[in-house]
Amino acid sequence: MISRTISDDYPLILASASPRRKDLLMQVGLPFTALHSEIEEGNVSGRPEEVACSLAQEKAMWIYETGAEGWILAADTIVVINHVILGKPGDEKDAGGMLRALAGREHQVVTGFSIVSPEGTEVHGEAVTTRVSIKPLTDKEIKRYVNTGEPMGKAGSYAIQGIGAFMVEGITGSYTNVVGLPVCAVIEALKRLGALESFPISPEMHEL
């Protein structure tokens, strides 16, 4: 049985409530619908790539088991420094501590993503890593940033696409991966799997 390809009439199912992942898919014009999985991330340990991919697979399979029909994409993003995984801050004090740990140093952002076929089989799992350098931060900068509220709910307590951009000196690797989804890798995987016939998706194809 050959699965249908993603289209406006048969959109990708994004197993996430993340507004950042939604924005990225909307930005590139990939038809999708979003469903929130109820997988608890909690405190995790192990190799970052394995942790991220495992959580992504659990999220995708949870959505499939609810009866969702279509290609399913799930992702999980974690921040790693000195082999320690930084999750989302529990409170403002926790956020400040994470930012102090990242200040003036390089860390890794790892996003694992899982693609589950309409038949309910994980057909692709991959982890993408980006290195991020944060400038030295003063206590005043950290306090003011935490007071914006932006660090809450963000792995590593910052958002590169938001106010947090002020502290990012540079990155090596995928920018969208740091936002929450390695768009290039995801599109390439969907094409290889036959979930996309071609990309970008356009209602009209013009000869160039």
Secondary structure, 3 states (H helix, E strand, C coil): CCCCCCECCECEEECCCCHHHHHHHHHCCCCEEECCCCCCCCCCCCCHHHHHHHHHHHHHHHHHHCCCCCCEEEEEEEEEECCEEECCCCCHHHHHHHHHHHCCCEEEEEEEEEEECCCCCEEEEEEEEEEEEECCCCHHHHHHHHHCCCCCCCHHHCCCCCHHHHHEEEEECCHHHHHCCCHHHHHHHHHHHCCCCCCCCCCCCCCC
